[in-house]
Amino acid sequence: MNKALESGIGITTDMWTDSHNRRSYTALTCHFVTEDWSLTSRVISTLEFDSTIRKTATNIHEQISKELLEVGISADKLSKVVFVSDQGPNIKAALKNYRWIPCAAHVINTVLKHAFSEKNEPTFMGEVTGQITQSKHLVTYLKKSGSTLNLPYAVIQECETRWNSKAAMLSSIAKQHREIRELLKEKGQEHRMERIQVEVLTTISEFLSLFRDASEDMEGDRYPTLNTVLLWRHRLGAHCEPRFQDPDYMRHIRSRASELLNEKFIITSTHKIATFLSPRFKSLKVLSHEENIAVQMEARALTTALIPTLQAQSEEVIQGKTEAITSNHI
């Protein structure tokens, strides 16, 4: 990792709270390319956050800085680090003085969370959110009653912190709704599916499927993902455009998701340059001609700035090999 730091590394960080014992933790994971060009990840640490202090930006910053220092990443080396985290105000503020990129998969989860929020929704959306709520209750009943053993597939419960779980829940009910209805009928529990319309569940889960594909693709840690963020943002934007055959609730969901993508899923020059540097996507067809030219100019400027460093590294390698050959002859 220290060797990779000379060229640059990425560090992802996240904070969470154990709901059982109410303890909070911070995790730091390092991502870097080895000398044989293999993308590798290493967990630096998982730390318990001091429960006696508040989770302010200052306190989070101090904890992260202290831990990085212990593994050899001092303040003067942080210019070689790019941090990735969610967009929580405290963690974002804690990393404000460093190079930082928001986690795209987390942004997608936030977009969908607000797109299905019950706040200020039109009247006709009440029926849809009601079906989603009843679906949660249905899954809870099936699991607690042990009825899942009699179904061909598992039913999945939605969990706000588990990405894509809404799509998984709706799909798990829709694809075996007949079996679930028969099972409930045998138990005299038919009322548990009274408000659930399979067509609605299927339509929503199909809409969510592209968001699932995007987040799963961008979660990868064995291949570069930064170069795909721009492309997924473009695809999701097109996916949220209104469709002629959409019922009212889907028009609303697509419109709301589109607004949230524009508000929260921000594409930076870093994303654009990463896409440009990918051989498959270097044409940047999703950008306008003016944006394309701007990206090429910025990439050229960055490359020019790197030349002295690359030359110095090359000279060091040549000198090392020369010394090794000389010592062998001696």
N, C-alpha and C positions, 0 to 999 in steps of 0.2 A: 504493500500500500504506500509506504514512504517513497519507494522508487517511482510509483505512478504519480505521486503528488508533484513531481517535477514537471510533468506535462499537464496535469489537471485531473481532478476527480469530482464526482458528484456525491452529495450526502443527502439522503432522505431522512426526515425526522417526523415523528408523530407523537402525540400525547393521548393517553386514555386513562380512564378510571375503572378500577375493578369494582363492579357494582356490589360484590359480596362483602368485601372488607373495606370498601371506600378508600382504597389507596390509589394514588395517581402515579403514573409511570411515563418516562420519556425514552424513546428508542432512537438510536442513531445507526444508520446503515450506510456503508461506503460502497460506491460503485466506481469501478475503474477498469481500464484496459491493460492487460498484461503485456509483457514483451513479445509474446507470440500472438498478439492481437485477439485475445480471448476476453470477452466482457465478463467481469467477475463481480460478485457482491460479497461483502463481509459485514457481519453485524459488529459494530464497534462496541456498543453497550446497550443495556436496558437498565435504566436507573429509576429508583423510586424518587418521586418528587417530594421534597420536604413538606409534610402536611402542616407544619407550623407557620408557613409563610404563604402569601397569596401568589396565584399564578399570573403575576404581572410580566410585562415584556422584559423588564429589567432582570427579574429573578430567573426567568427562562433563559435569557441570554447568558447570565452568569453560570448557570448549570451547564449549558451546552459548551461554552468557552472553556470551562474548567475540565470537562471530560475530554474535549478534543486536545487540550494541552497535554493531558496525561498519556495520550497515544501518539504524541509527537507532532501534532498540528497546532503550531503556535500562531499568534495573531498575524505575524508577518507572512505566514504561508497561506492565509485565508483568501488571498487574491487568486489562488489556484483552485478554489473550491466553488462549486455551484450548489446551492441548497435548494431542495424541493420539499414543500410541505403543503398542508391544506391552507385555506385562506382565513383561518381563525385570526381575529384581530390581534391577539396577544403574541402568537407565534410569528405572525407576519411582521409585527413591530419589532420583535426580538431579533429578527434577521434583516432588518431594513438597511443596515450598513454593508450588507454583503450582496453578492450576486444571488438572486433568488428567482425561482420560477414556481408558479402554483402547480399543484398536482392536477393534471387535466382530468383524471378519472374522478377525483374528488369534486371537481367543478361540475362534472356531469351529474353526479349524485345530488349535488346541491340544486342544480337546475330542475331535476325531476321532483325533488322534495317540494320545491315551491310551486311547480307546475300543477301538482295535485293538492295543494293546500286548500283548505276549506274557507280561508279568509277571503272575503269580498268576492266570492264566486257567484255566478248567475244561478238563478233558481233551478234551471234544468240540470246543473251539475250536482245538485244534492242527491239525486237518484244514483248517480255514478259513484260518488264518494261513499254513499250508503252501501252500495254493493261491495265495494272494496272492504269497508269495515265489516260487513257480514261475512265476507270471505275469510277475514282474519279470525273471526269468532268460530267459523266452521272448522278451520284448520285446528284451532285450539281444542275444540270438542273432539275431533277425530283422533288427535294425538293423545289426549288425556283419557279417552274411553278405550284406547287400544284398538280402535277400528281400522287403523291404517294397515294392520296385518292382513286384513281381508280385501285390500285394494291392490290392483296390479302395479301401481306406481306409488312412490312416496309423495306425500303432500308437503309443500314447503311453506313455512311461516315467514311473513314479511318482518324484517327487522330494520329499523331506520339506519343503523350503523353498518349493516351488511349490504353492500352494493348489489344492485340488480335483483334483490329479493322480492320486490313487488312483482316484477315480470315473472319470476320463477313461481311465485305463489299462484298468480292468476292462471298461468299455463298449466300448473300441476292439477288445478281443479277442472279447467276447461277440457283437458284431454281425457278425463275419466269421469265426466259429470254424470253419465248414465249409471256407472257403477256406484258412485257416491249416493245418487238418489235412491237406488235400490237398497243400498245398505241402510240409509236413513229411514226408508219406509219400513224395513224389517224391525227397526228399533222404535218406530213410532215418533221419529224425529224429523219428519218431512219439513217442518216449519223452518228448519235451519237453512233451507235453500229457497225460501219463498221469494225473496227479493233478488236473488241472483239470476241474471240472464247470461247464458253461455255466450251469446253473440257479443255482448258488451265485453266480457272478460277476454274473449279471443281477439277482438279488435284492439283493445288496449295493450294486451301482451304482445301483439304483433308490432304495434307502434314502438313499444319499449325495447324490442329485440335489437334494433340497430344501436341504441344507446348501450345495451349490454355488450354487443360486439365491439363497440368502440372502447369502452372502459377496460374490457378484458384484454384487448390488443395493446392498449397503452399501459397496462399494468406489468407487461413483460419485463423481466430483469436479465434475460439471456440474449437479448438483441436490442439494438437501438430503437428508441420509441419517440424521441424528440422530433425526428423528421416526419412522423406521421400525424402529429397534432394538427397542423394546418389542414391536412387532407380530411381528417375526421371532422374537424370543425365545419368544413365546406359541405361534407356529406350530410351532417346532422342538420345544418341550416336548410338544405334542400328538402330533407325529410320532413321538416316542420312546415313547409309551405302548404297552404290549404288545398284539399282535394275536392273535386266537384261532388263525389259520391259520399263524402263524409257526413255523418249525422252531426247534429249541433254540438254534442259534447266533444267530439273529436276535433271539430273546427276550433273550439275554445282551447282544448289541450294543446293543439299544434301552435295556435297563435301565442298562447302563454309561454310555451317552451321556446318559441322563437324569440320573444322579447327577452327572456332570461338568458338565452345563449348570447344575444347581443350585449347584454349587461354584464354578464359574469365570465363568459368564455372569451377572454381577450387574447388575440394573437399578437405576439411581439416580433421584432426583427430577428430575435434569436430563433424562433420557430421557423420563420421564413428562410433564414440562412441554412438551418439544419436540413430543411426540405431541398433547397437548392444543391446542397452538397451530396445529396443522395442520388446516385446515378439513375435510379428508376424515375425520379420525380423532378429532375433538374430543370425541366421545361417550365415548371411553375404555371401550368395552364389555368389553375384556379385563381390566379392573380391577374390584375389588369396589366397592360403593357407598361404603364408608368411605374407600377409597383415592382414589376419584374426587373426593370432597368435599375431601380433603386436598390433592390436586393443584390444584384450582380455587382454594383459599384461598392456596396458596403462589404461584400464578401472579398472583393479584390483588395480593398483597403486593409482588411484584417489579415489577409494572406501576406500582403507586402510587409506588414508590421511584424509578422512571424519569421520572416526570412533571416534576420540576424541571429535569432535564437536557434533556428534549425541549423544554420551554418556552424555556429559554435558547438552544438551537440555533435554534428557530423565530424568536426575537427577533433573533438575529444575521443570519439570512437576510433578514428583513423590513428590518432596518436597512441591510444591504448593498444591497438593491434600491432603497430610498429614496434612499440616497446616490448611487447610479448615475443615478437619474432626475433628481435635483437637479443633478448635474454636467452632464448632457446639456442641461438647460434653460439653465444658465449659459453 
